[in-house]
Amino acid sequence: MSLMHHDYGIDRAHHQPPSATVSKKMCGIGLLLSLPGSGDKLNSTLISHLNQQLSETLSSRGPDVSCGKERCFGCDDDNGNLTLHASVLHMRGELPTPQPMLLNDNCAFCWNGECYSYNNSDVEESSSSERDNMIELTAIGNEESVITSDTDLVANMLQDALNKNDAADNNNAHLKIISDLMSKIHGEYAFILFVPSKSPNSPPCVYYGRDPLGRRSLLINKSIDGAVLLSSVAVNIPDSTLTTRVDSEGAQEWVEIPPSIVYRMDLQTGDIVSEPTPRVINGKIPQVIELSKKTSDTIEFMQLLDRAVERRVAHAPSSHSNTDDASVAVLFSGGIDSVVLAALSHRHVPPTQPIDLINVSFFNDSVDGNSQGSLTQSPDRLAAILSYNEMLARFPERTWRFVAVDVKYREVLDHESRIRRLICPLESTMDFNIATAFWFAARGKGRLLGSKEVEDVQRELNIDEVSMDNEASAASSHQPLLRFARHDGDDKKDRNRASSSKQHAQPCIRQGCSRRSQSGCIFHSCKFCCGKFQGPISSFLGKSARLCPTHNHKQDGKAKGGEAKTSTKMKKQSMTIDRPCSDKNTITSSAKILISGVGADEQLAGYGRHRTTFQRGGYDALQSELKMEVGRLWTRNLGRDDRCLSDHGKEARFPFLDEDVVAYLERLPVDRKCDMTEVPGVGDKLLLREVARMIGVHSCSTLVKRAIQFGSRIAKVSDRSRFGSCRQATGTASIRSNQRDVE
């Protein structure tokens, strides 16, 4: 078996200083296997073409370390050939770790992902808690971290595990060992491990897999007779080589590799066997203080989500060329998911660094015209400006940069073939629209939003002249562009139930208190008990934590009024905040880390279909629906999103899909995550809305969910062009069969 290993040249312009902590990286990884005896089917020209396709396709995911020369090692059988590919995006540390990485005994390892922590407990150990055995890599000291990287760490663990059990000399034993080790890693990843033959009973093998949630892409293709391909991204295969004929624009039999499984492929026969990698769940959730169960749930969820954000933004790579460059960007729709993540990111990104808030909006200049006004009329742009304005007022010490990505539909067509390749094996209109929004957002090429534009939009919405009670009325002229909870309850029973609950005050939830709670209190308590509850939250969030909008106790010696007065004051004050904006305000965000809210809707019942499920089958049916949706994220969302967001040399990170967050929400009763008896914008994602109010970001807390393809208007401009009208389009329609030219 001949294994070709790529040496890499290093682009030193991207190196980080020695003081950086654990070296982390995101990569594109791939493999081309030609099986023994396939020489009459696979010629050298085809193999060279496929290797070049893999190298070029993966290079955009890892632009910092490029491919160099090849060399052979472990040549036992010239009839078979294995080529490993890897490109590296250097995230942190003094030097990037070239890949594929050579281990002992001629093993080779390709790693694409992050290892935030791992479970260091052995099976025999039972005296200490699982939490105590979790090693957080973000806590590793600088002295050690200079020589430590994720790739080195995981590779060394694999090497040690295989060496300890080398006496078994059995591939089945190795499969179980590797599966057990990978199940202990917390983080998003995909990997490929080559292990050469050590005896006649253990032929050369490749082990590969994805993390249990499938947050990193890995595809397989066996459509060429005598060959197998693995890749982070699909590559085009000549039709003449396919064993099954498919359309030239089709998926060419690329398949998403199911997560939570380690696979072993025999390199002599191509046979594949597998071993599951169950998730290791952190069973110890921190308890802050003795509170009501409802309040305690919210605080625990906020703590876990905050820790998930910290893991993903701590020690983010910074640019040496410009100290004003951002290292972290949030995909910012202005909805509750992105606003909460932005607020929590503020706690952990160094205060001197800006945070980019990237918002994307599409328009068809042949229909909408080329005026800037048409660009700001997408629902997500309006919501994002509203929330951005609140972020400026809520966290004035931070430099927030609103990167408005305005995309003409003609530019979408220019990049259509590339985006369609990235979404492969998916090919529906909905997948293309979502992927297009993510791809342009990740590119980060836009304009810095000026204070004048913010003021113009807010003046148009009359937000500076109204209180929170009639804020939705002021925005009603823009409906259905900007929808608030109070004006989106179409079901009369829901509206009556909501208003009835406000008329009948409930007892304070604090045990032993005989007072009545006040409507709007985030703790559902009386004023006295509300003040008691706010202590630990203020300690957690810091002195800048906003207090309950209903019970605004004295802060800094000043008494604050009710929610309506505070909201008005906050918004008027935010209108006066000015950020200097140069005429040359075009920018391409330099942030390599992209924070995404993917996973929030699937776990917290954020989609309209969840309300329909509840109406048909109650909470039991909804619980089953949410479990099913989390289980299929890998094939419906995550592989596609990872491929599109990473195509610009960026790394997508998903705090809502942190292992501890997912485990906590799985254990939480569904009626604590949502309340489907309330109107949209209130009952859906209820737990997250409570967190938003605790943090002090109120503008987004009653906005109704809009999917990115609708909020950014890509579905509107794309479907109108392809199908003639939006009404003719369906999300499941194939993108390849309905393309129309834009005149």
C-alpha positions in Angstrom: 0.0 0.0 0.0 1.5 3.3 -1.0 0.5 6.3 1.1 1.2 9.7 -0.3 1.9 12.4 2.4 1.9 16.1 1.6 4.6 18.4 3.0 3.4 21.9 3.4 4.9 25.3 3.0 4.1 27.7 5.8 2.8 31.3 5.3 4.4 33.1 8.2 2.3 36.2 7.7 -0.5 34.4 9.6 1.6 33.3 12.6 0.5 34.1 16.1 2.8 35.3 18.9 4.4 32.8 21.3 2.2 34.2 24.1 -0.9 32.8 22.5 -2.5 29.8 24.2 -3.5 26.4 22.8 -2.9 26.3 19.1 -6.2 25.7 17.4 -7.0 25.2 13.7 -9.7 24.4 11.3 -8.9 22.4 8.2 -10.1 20.9 5.1 -9.4 17.1 5.1 -9.7 14.5 2.3 -8.6 11.2 1.1 -8.4 9.3 -2.3 -8.1 5.6 -2.2 -7.5 3.4 -5.3 -8.1 -0.2 -4.3 -5.7 -3.0 -5.2 -6.4 -4.4 -8.6 -8.1 -1.3 -9.9 -5.3 -0.3 -12.2 -7.3 -1.2 -15.3 -10.2 1.0 -14.1 -8.3 4.0 -12.8 -5.6 5.5 -14.9 -2.9 7.9 -13.6 -4.6 10.9 -15.3 -7.8 10.4 -13.5 -6.1 9.9 -10.1 -4.0 13.0 -10.7 -7.2 15.0 -11.7 -9.0 13.9 -8.5 -6.1 14.7 -6.3 -5.8 18.1 -7.8 -9.5 18.7 -7.3 -9.3 17.7 -3.6 -6.3 19.9 -3.1 -7.8 23.0 -4.7 -11.2 22.5 -3.2 -9.9 22.1 0.4 -7.4 25.0 0.2 -10.1 27.6 0.7 -10.9 26.1 4.1 -7.3 26.3 5.2 -5.5 29.1 3.4 -2.6 29.5 5.9 -0.7 26.3 5.1 -0.6 25.3 1.5 0.2 21.9 -0.1 3.8 21.2 -1.1 5.7 18.1 -2.4 4.6 14.5 -1.8 6.6 11.6 -0.5 6.0 7.9 -0.1 6.3 5.8 3.0 5.1 2.4 4.2 5.1 0.9 0.7 4.1 -2.7 1.0 1.8 -3.1 -2.0 2.1 -1.1 -5.1 -1.2 -2.2 -6.4 -3.1 0.2 -4.0 -2.7 3.8 -3.5 -3.8 6.2 -0.7 -3.5 10.0 -0.8 -4.3 12.1 2.2 -5.1 15.8 1.8 -5.3 18.6 4.4 -5.2 22.3 4.4 -4.9 24.3 7.6 -6.5 27.5 8.9 -4.1 28.6 11.7 -6.2 29.9 14.6 -3.8 30.2 17.5 -0.3 29.4 18.7 3.2 30.2 17.5 3.3 27.8 14.5 0.6 25.9 12.7 0.8 22.1 12.8 1.3 20.8 9.3 -1.1 18.1 8.3 -1.4 15.2 7.6 0.5 14.6 10.8 2.9 11.7 11.0 2.6 9.5 14.1 4.7 6.5 15.2 4.7 3.4 13.1 3.9 5.4 9.9 0.4 6.3 11.1 -1.0 9.5 9.6 -3.6 11.8 11.1 -5.8 14.5 9.7 -7.8 16.6 12.2 -10.5 19.3 11.4 -11.9 20.8 14.5 -11.6 22.0 18.1 -11.0 20.1 21.3 -12.3 22.4 24.0 -12.1 19.8 26.7 -12.0 16.0 27.1 -13.1 13.5 29.8 -9.9 12.2 31.4 -11.6 9.6 33.6 -10.9 5.9 33.1 -13.7 3.4 33.2 -12.5 2.0 36.5 -12.5 5.4 38.2 -15.7 6.2 40.1 -14.7 8.2 43.1 -14.6 11.6 41.5 -17.4 13.2 39.5 -17.3 13.4 35.8 -17.1 17.1 35.9 -13.9 16.9 38.0 -12.4 14.8 35.3 -13.2 17.2 32.5 -10.0 19.0 31.4 -10.7 22.4 30.0 -8.1 23.3 27.3 -8.8 27.0 27.6 -7.4 26.8 31.1 -4.0 25.5 30.0 -1.2 27.8 31.0 0.9 29.8 28.6 4.1 27.9 29.4 2.6 24.6 28.2 0.3 26.0 25.5 3.2 27.2 23.3 4.0 23.6 22.4 0.4 22.3 22.5 -2.1 22.2 19.8 -5.5 20.4 19.3 -4.0 18.3 16.6 -0.9 17.3 18.8 -3.1 16.6 21.8 -5.6 14.4 20.0 -2.9 12.7 17.9 -0.9 11.9 21.1 -4.0 10.5 22.8 -4.6 8.3 19.8 -1.0 7.2 19.7 -0.9 6.3 23.4 -4.2 4.5 23.3 -3.1 2.4 20.3 0.3 1.7 21.8 -1.2 0.5 25.1 -3.4 -2.0 23.3 -0.9 -2.9 20.6 -0.7 -6.4 22.0 -4.2 -7.0 20.7 -2.9 -6.5 17.1 -6.5 -6.5 16.0 -8.3 -3.9 13.9 -11.6 -4.6 15.7 -9.9 -3.8 19.0 -8.4 -0.6 17.6 -11.8 0.5 16.3 -13.3 0.2 19.8 -10.3 2.0 21.3 -10.5 4.9 18.9 -14.3 5.1 19.3 -14.0 5.3 23.1 -11.4 8.0 22.9 -13.3 10.2 20.4 -16.4 10.0 22.6 -14.5 11.8 25.4 -13.7 14.9 23.3 -15.9 17.9 23.6 -15.9 20.0 20.5 -16.8 20.0 16.9 -14.5 17.8 14.7 -14.0 15.5 11.8 -10.9 13.3 11.5 -9.1 10.7 9.3 -6.5 8.3 10.7 -4.4 6.0 8.6 -3.0 2.9 10.4 -0.7 0.7 8.3 -0.6 -3.1 8.4 1.2 -4.6 11.4 0.5 -8.2 10.8 -1.2 -10.5 8.3 -4.3 -10.4 10.5 -4.5 -6.6 10.5 -4.6 -5.1 7.0 -4.0 -1.4 6.5 -7.0 0.6 7.5 -8.4 4.1 7.6 -10.5 5.3 10.6 -12.7 8.3 10.2 -15.7 10.0 11.7 -17.5 13.2 12.9 -18.4 14.5 16.3 -21.6 13.2 17.8 -23.6 16.2 16.6 -22.0 16.4 13.2 -20.8 20.0 13.4 -18.0 19.5 11.0 -18.6 18.3 7.4 -17.2 15.0 6.1 -18.5 13.3 2.9 -17.9 10.0 1.2 -18.1 9.0 -2.5 -17.9 5.4 -3.8 -19.4 6.1 -7.2 -16.1 5.4 -9.0 -15.4 1.7 -9.5 -12.2 0.8 -7.6 -11.9 4.1 -5.7 -13.2 5.8 -2.5 -13.1 9.5 -1.7 -13.5 11.3 1.6 -13.6 15.0 1.7 -14.9 18.0 3.8 -16.3 19.3 0.5 -17.6 17.5 -2.6 -15.4 17.7 -5.7 -16.6 17.3 -9.3 -16.1 13.8 -10.7 -15.9 13.2 -14.5 -19.2 11.6 -15.6 -17.3 8.9 -17.7 -15.9 7.4 -14.5 -19.2 7.0 -12.6 -20.6 3.5 -12.1 -24.1 5.0 -11.9 -25.1 7.7 -14.3 -26.3 10.9 -12.8 -27.0 14.4 -14.1 -23.8 16.4 -14.5 -25.2 19.0 -12.1 -26.3 16.4 -9.6 -24.9 15.2 -6.3 -22.7 12.5 -8.0 -23.4 10.2 -5.1 -21.6 12.2 -2.4 -23.1 11.2 0.9 -22.9 12.9 4.4 -21.2 10.6 6.8 -23.5 10.0 9.8 -22.0 11.4 13.1 -21.5 9.7 16.4 -19.8 6.8 14.7 -16.2 5.8 14.0 -15.8 4.0 10.7 -13.0 1.6 9.7 -12.3 1.1 6.0 -10.2 -1.9 4.9 -7.8 -0.5 2.3 -7.4 -3.8 0.6 -11.1 -4.5 0.0 -12.8 -1.2 0.7 -15.1 -2.8 3.2 -16.4 -0.6 6.0 -17.4 -1.4 9.5 -18.4 1.0 12.3 -18.5 1.5 16.1 -20.8 4.1 17.8 -19.3 7.0 19.8 -22.0 7.9 22.4 -21.9 11.4 23.8 -20.3 11.8 27.2 -22.7 14.0 29.1 -21.7 16.3 31.9 -24.2 15.3 34.6 -23.2 18.0 37.1 -24.9 21.4 36.4 -23.8 24.2 38.7 -26.3 25.5 41.2 -26.0 29.1 42.1 -28.4 29.8 44.9 -31.7 28.4 46.1 -34.3 29.9 43.8 -37.6 28.9 42.4 -37.3 26.1 39.9 -38.2 28.4 37.0 -35.7 31.1 37.8 -33.0 28.5 38.6 -33.5 26.9 35.2 -33.0 30.3 33.5 -29.8 31.0 35.4 -28.4 27.5 34.9 -29.1 27.8 31.1 -27.5 31.2 31.0 -24.4 29.9 32.8 -24.0 27.0 30.5 -24.5 29.1 27.4 -22.1 31.7 28.7 -19.5 29.0 29.2 -20.1 27.7 25.7 -19.5 31.1 24.3 -16.3 31.6 26.3 -14.9 28.3 25.0 -15.5 29.5 21.5 -14.2 33.0 21.7 -11.4 32.8 24.3 -8.0 33.5 22.9 -9.3 34.2 19.4 -6.7 35.0 16.8 -5.9 38.6 16.3 -4.4 40.4 13.4 -0.9 41.9 13.7 -1.4 44.4 10.8 -4.2 46.4 12.4 -5.1 46.5 16.0 -8.6 47.6 15.1 -9.4 44.4 13.3 -11.9 42.1 14.9 -11.1 38.5 15.8 -14.7 37.5 16.5 -17.8 38.1 14.4 -21.4 37.3 15.2 -23.8 36.4 12.4 -26.3 39.0 13.4 -29.9 38.9 12.3 -31.0 41.1 15.2 -33.1 38.2 16.5 -32.9 36.9 20.0 -30.4 34.1 19.2 -27.7 36.4 17.7 -28.3 39.2 20.2 -27.8 36.9 23.3 -24.7 35.4 21.7 -23.3 38.9 21.0 -23.9 40.0 24.5 -22.2 37.0 26.0 -19.3 37.3 23.6 -18.8 40.8 24.9 -18.0 39.2 28.3 -15.1 37.2 27.0 -13.6 39.0 24.0 -10.8 41.4 25.2 -12.3 44.9 25.8 -9.9 46.5 23.3 -11.0 44.4 20.4 -14.1 45.3 18.3 -16.8 42.7 17.7 -18.2 42.6 14.2 -21.9 42.1 13.8 -22.5 40.8 10.3 -25.9 41.3 8.7 -26.7 40.2 5.1 -29.4 41.6 2.9 -30.2 40.7 -0.8 -31.9 42.7 -3.5 -32.5 42.5 -7.2 -31.4 45.8 -8.7 -33.5 45.2 -11.8 -36.6 45.1 -9.6 -35.8 46.9 -6.4 -33.6 49.6 -7.8 -30.2 50.4 -6.5 -31.2 52.8 -3.7 -29.8 52.3 -0.2 -33.3 52.5 1.1 -34.3 49.2 -0.6 -31.3 47.6 1.1 -32.5 48.4 4.6 -36.0 47.1 4.1 -35.2 43.5 4.7 -36.7 42.2 7.9 -33.3 41.1 9.3 -31.7 44.5 8.5 -34.4 46.4 10.3 -34.3 44.0 13.3 -30.5 44.1 13.3 -30.4 47.9 13.4 -32.9 47.9 16.2 -30.8 45.4 18.2 -27.5 47.0 17.3 -28.7 50.3 18.6 -29.6 48.7 21.9 -26.2 47.0 22.0 -24.5 50.4 21.7 -26.5 51.7 24.6 -26.3 48.5 26.7 -22.5 48.0 26.3 -21.1 51.4 25.4 -17.6 50.4 26.4 -17.4 47.9 23.5 -16.7 48.9 19.9 -19.5 47.3 18.0 -19.1 47.3 14.2 -22.2 46.7 12.2 -21.0 45.2 8.9 -23.9 45.6 6.4 -23.4 43.0 3.6 -25.5 44.2 0.7 -25.7 41.7 -2.1 -27.1 42.2 -5.6 -28.8 39.1 -7.1 -26.5 39.4 -10.1 -23.6 38.7 -7.7 -25.5 35.6 -6.4 -25.6 34.3 -10.0 -21.9 34.9 -10.4 -21.1 32.6 -7.5 -24.0 30.1 -7.9 -22.0 27.2 -9.2 -19.6 27.5 -6.3 -22.4 27.6 -3.7 -24.2 24.7 -5.3 -21.0 22.6 -5.1 -20.7 23.6 -1.4 -24.2 22.4 -0.5 -23.7 19.1 -2.3 -25.2 16.5 -1.7 -28.1 18.8 -0.9 -29.7 20.5 -3.9 -33.1 22.0 -2.9 -34.1 25.6 -3.4 -34.3 26.1 0.4 -30.8 24.7 0.9 -29.4 27.0 -1.8 -31.0 30.1 -0.3 -29.8 29.4 3.2 -26.3 28.5 2.0 -26.2 31.7 -0.1 -27.0 33.9 2.9 -24.4 32.1 5.0 -21.7 32.2 2.3 -22.0 36.0 1.7 -22.2 36.7 5.4 -19.1 34.6 6.1 -17.2 36.5 3.3 -17.8 39.6 5.5 -17.5 42.1 2.6 -19.8 45.1 3.3 -20.0 48.6 4.7 -19.8 49.9 8.2 -23.2 51.2 9.2 -23.0 54.8 10.0 -24.8 56.5 12.9 -26.9 58.6 10.4 -28.3 55.5 8.8 -29.2 54.1 12.2 -31.0 57.3 13.1 -32.8 57.4 9.8 -34.1 53.9 10.3 -35.1 54.5 13.9 -36.8 57.7 13.0 -38.8 55.9 10.3 -39.8 53.3 13.0 -40.6 56.1 15.5 -38.8 54.2 18.1 -37.5 57.3 19.9 -40.9 58.6 20.4 -42.7 55.6 21.9 -42.6 53.4 24.9 -42.2 49.7 25.1 -46.0 49.3 25.4 -46.7 50.7 22.0 -43.4 50.0 20.3 -45.0 47.4 18.1 -47.6 49.8 17.0 -45.0 52.1 15.7 -43.5 49.3 13.7 -46.8 48.1 12.4 -46.4 50.1 9.2 -43.6 47.8 8.3 -45.4 44.6 9.0 -44.9 41.9 7.9 -41.2 43.1 7.7 -40.8 43.6 11.5 -43.1 41.6 13.6 -43.5 41.9 17.4 -45.3 39.4 19.6 -48.2 41.7 20.5 -49.2 42.1 16.8 -48.5 38.5 15.6 -51.0 36.5 17.7 -53.4 35.5 15.1 -55.2 33.0 17.3 -57.9 34.9 19.3 -57.8 32.3 22.1 -54.1 32.9 22.5 -54.6 36.6 22.7 -57.4 36.3 25.2 -55.4 33.9 27.3 -52.3 36.2 27.3 -54.4 39.3 28.3 -56.2 37.3 30.9 -53.0 36.2 32.5 -52.0 39.8 32.9 -55.2 40.8 34.6 -54.9 38.1 37.3 -51.7 38.6 39.3 -50.1 35.5 40.6 -48.5 35.0 44.0 -44.8 35.7 44.4 -42.9 32.6 43.5 -40.4 33.0 46.4 -41.2 30.4 49.1 -42.7 31.9 52.2 -43.7 35.2 50.5 -47.3 36.2 50.7 -47.1 39.2 48.4 -48.3 39.1 44.8 -46.0 39.2 41.7 -46.1 42.1 39.4 -46.8 41.6 35.7 -43.6 41.9 33.6 -41.2 40.9 36.4 -38.6 38.6 35.0 -38.6 36.6 38.2 -42.4 36.5 38.5 -42.0 37.9 42.0 -42.9 40.9 44.1 -40.6 43.9 44.2 -38.9 42.9 47.5 -38.1 39.4 46.4 -37.1 40.6 42.9 -34.3 42.6 44.6 -33.1 39.5 46.4 -33.0 37.5 43.2 -30.9 40.1 41.4 -27.8 39.8 43.6 -26.3 36.6 42.1 -27.2 37.7 38.6 -25.4 41.0 39.0 -22.4 39.2 40.4 -22.4 36.8 37.4 -22.9 39.5 34.7 -21.0 42.3 36.3 -21.9 45.8 37.4 -23.3 46.7 34.1 -26.1 44.1 34.4 -29.5 45.7 33.7 -32.0 45.1 36.5 -35.5 43.9 36.1 -37.3 46.4 33.8 -40.5 46.2 36.0 -38.7 46.5 39.4 -35.9 48.9 38.6 -34.3 49.3 42.0 -31.9 52.0 42.8 -28.7 51.7 40.9 -25.7 54.1 41.3 -27.8 56.3 43.6 -30.5 56.9 41.0 -34.0 55.6 41.1 -35.3 54.2 37.8 -38.8 54.1 36.6 -40.9 51.3 35.1 -40.2 49.4 32.0 -41.8 51.8 29.6 -40.0 54.8 30.9 -36.7 53.0 31.0 -37.1 51.7 27.5 -37.8 55.1 26.1 -34.9 56.6 27.9 -32.6 53.9 26.8 -33.6 54.3 23.2 -33.4 58.1 23.2 -30.0 57.9 24.7 -28.9 55.4 22.2 -30.0 57.7 19.4 -27.4 60.2 20.6 -24.5 57.7 20.5 -22.4 58.5 17.6 -19.8 56.3 15.9 -17.5 58.2 13.5 -17.9 56.7 10.0 -15.5 57.5 7.2 -16.6 58.0 3.7 -14.5 55.0 2.9 -16.6 52.7 5.0 -16.2 49.6 2.9 -14.8 46.7 5.0 -14.1 43.0 4.8 -14.3 41.5 8.3 -11.0 40.0 9.4 -12.6 37.8 12.0 -11.7 34.2 11.7 -14.3 33.0 14.2 -17.9 33.2 13.3 -20.5 32.8 16.1 -23.7 31.3 14.8 -27.1 30.7 16.6 -27.7 27.4 14.7 -29.4 24.9 17.0 -31.4 27.3 19.2 -34.7 26.9 17.2 -34.5 23.2 17.1 -34.0 22.8 20.8 -36.2 25.6 22.1 -39.2 25.3 19.7 -38.5 28.4 17.6 -40.1 27.4 14.3 -43.7 27.9 13.4 -44.1 24.2 12.7 -43.4 23.5 16.4 -46.6 25.4 17.3 -48.5 23.3 14.8 -47.1 20.1 16.3 -48.2 21.3 19.7 -51.7 22.1 18.6 -52.0 18.6 17.1 -50.5 16.5 19.8 -49.6 18.7 22.9 -46.2 18.7 24.6 -45.6 15.0 24.2 -45.7 15.4 20.4 -43.6 18.5 20.6 -41.0 16.8 22.8 -40.7 14.0 20.2 -40.5 16.6 17.4 -37.6 18.5 19.1 -35.7 15.3 19.7 -36.1 14.3 16.1 -34.9 17.7 14.8 -31.8 17.7 17.0 -31.0 14.2 15.8 -31.2 15.2 12.1 -29.3 18.5 12.3 -26.2 16.8 10.9 -27.9 16.0 7.6 -30.2 19.0 7.3 -28.1 21.9 8.5 -24.7 21.4 10.0 -22.7 19.9 7.1 -24.1 22.4 4.7 -23.5 25.3 7.0 -20.0 24.3 7.9 -19.0 24.0 4.2 -20.4 27.4 3.3 -19.2 29.3 6.3 -15.7 27.8 6.1 -15.2 28.5 2.4 -13.7 31.9 3.1 -11.1 30.6 5.6 -13.3 31.2 8.6 -14.5 28.9 11.3 -18.1 28.6 12.4 -18.8 27.9 16.0 -22.2 27.0 17.5 -22.6 27.7 21.2 -26.1 26.4 21.3 -24.7 23.1 20.2 -22.2 22.9 23.0 -22.3 19.4 24.5 -23.2 20.7 28.0 -25.9 23.0 26.6 -27.5 20.3 24.6 -27.4 17.8 27.5 -29.0 20.3 29.8 -31.8 21.2 27.4 -32.4 17.5 26.8 -33.1 16.9 30.5 -35.2 20.0 30.9 -39.0 19.6 30.6 -40.3 20.9 27.3 -42.7 23.3 28.9 -39.8 25.1 30.5 -38.1 25.6 27.2 -41.3 27.0 25.6 -44.9 27.9 26.4 -47.1 27.2 23.4 -50.1 28.7 25.1 -48.5 32.1 24.6 -48.4 34.0 21.4 -45.5 33.8 18.9 -42.6 36.0 20.1 -43.4 35.2 23.7 -43.9 31.4 24.1 -41.5 30.1 21.6 -37.9 30.0 22.9 -39.3 31.1 26.2 -36.2 30.1 28.2 -33.9 32.1 25.9 -36.2 35.1 26.0 -35.9 35.0 29.8 -32.1 35.0 29.5 -32.3 38.0 27.1 -34.3 40.0 29.7 -31.9 39.0 32.5 -28.9 40.2 30.4 -30.8 43.4 29.6 -31.4 43.2 25.9 -35.1 43.8 25.5 -35.6 45.0 21.9 -35.3 41.5 20.5 -37.1 39.6 23.3 -40.5 39.9 21.6 -39.5 39.8 18.0 -41.1 36.9 16.0 -38.7 34.4 14.4 -37.9 34.7 10.7 -35.8 32.1 9.0 -32.6 33.5 7.5 -33.7 32.9 3.9 -36.8 35.1 4.5 -35.3 37.6 6.8 -32.4 38.4 4.4 -34.8 38.4 1.4 -32.6 35.9 -0.5 -35.7 33.6 -0.9 -37.7 36.5 -2.3 -35.2 37.6 -4.9 -34.0 34.1 -5.8 -37.4 32.4 -6.0 -38.9 35.3 -8.0 -36.2 34.9 -10.6 -36.2 31.1 -10.8 -39.9 30.4 -10.6 -41.4 33.6 -11.8 -43.0 34.4 -8.4 -42.5 33.5 -4.8 -45.8 31.7 -4.7 -44.6 29.2 -7.3 -41.5 28.2 -5.3 -41.3 25.4 -2.8 -38.4 24.8 -0.4 -38.0 21.2 -1.6 -37.8 22.0 -5.3 -34.5 21.2 -6.9 -32.3 24.2 -7.5 -30.9 22.6 -10.7 -34.2 22.3 -12.6 -35.7 25.7 -12.2 -33.0 28.3 -12.9 -34.2 31.3 -14.8 -32.0 34.1 -16.2 -32.2 37.5 -14.7 -32.8 40.0 -17.5 
